[in-house]
Amino acid sequence: MHQGILENFEIRKKLAKQLGIELSSDLNRDLKVLIKEISEYIPFLVVTSGRGIPSNLPENAKFISFSSLQDNVLRKSPAKSELIKILLKLTRRQS
């Protein structure tokens, strides 16, 4: 999931409504709660961004740079096996 989508208030509001949770005025708290709830349905959720690792990325989130996705997906012959290896090696962000 792209970080920009998570930061968009209207999208966060729709996600929260679908998941049955309430948003607060604290973006960091909301992101942590949303990622935790989404992970109940999608156990391998990875956040991506072209702006580097976001400072408000929750500690329980996995992250991959957009350039890594772009290098492996948006080419004439996508390197699916390489992308899978990268995704499986991702660890949770360390504080």
N, C-alpha and C positions, 0 to 999 in steps of 0.2 A: 504494500500500500504506500503510495507516495505521501511524503511528509506534508506537502501542500494541501492534500485532501484532508488530512487529520487536523490541520490548523484552520481550515475553513469552518467558520462558526455554523453556517447553515447546514453543511454536511454533517458536522458533529452533532447538531441538534437532531437531524433525521436519524442518524445512527443510534443516538441515545434513546430516542423514542422507540425505535424498533427493538432495541435491547432491553427496554423497560428500566432505564436508569435516568437519574436526574443530573443535569449539568450544574456546575458551580461557576463562579467567576474566576476560578483558578485554572488556567490552561494546562499547566503541568499535571495537576490532579486529574483533570478530565481526560488527558491523553493516557495516563496510567490506567485509569478505570476502563476507558474504551478498549485499549489494547488487551487488557485482562479479559474483558467480556467477549470480545471478538475471538480471542484465542480459545474460548470454550467451544466455538463452532468451527474455527479454522486453526488447528493446533500449531501450524507452522507459519505464523504471520511474520513477514519481514517488511520493515520500513525502508524506503529508499528516498534519496534526495540527491539533487545535483549540486547542492550547496554545502556538502560535507556533513559530518555527523551533527545533527541538531543538538543544541544545548539543552533543549527540553525533551529529549528522547528519554522515555522511561527506562529505568534500569532493567526491566524485564523484557525489553524489546530487542529483537535482532535487527541488524542494519546492514544494508549493502549499498554501495555508492551507485548512482545512476550510470556512471561511466562503465562499471563492471557489467551491468545489465545490457547497456548499449553495445559494448564490445562483443557480447556473447549472443545477443538476440537479434539486433538490427543489422545484420549483414546478409550477404547473398546466401550463404549456407550457415544458418544458425548453429552455434556450437552448444547444442543442448546438453550433451554429456558433461562438458566443461562447466556449464552453468549449474547443473545438478551437483557436481563436486563442490563448487564454491558455496552453494546454498547449504549443503549438508555439513560443511566445515564451520559455518557461522556459529558463533557463541553469543551468549547474552552479553549485553554491554556491561562492562565492569565499571563500578563507581570510582 
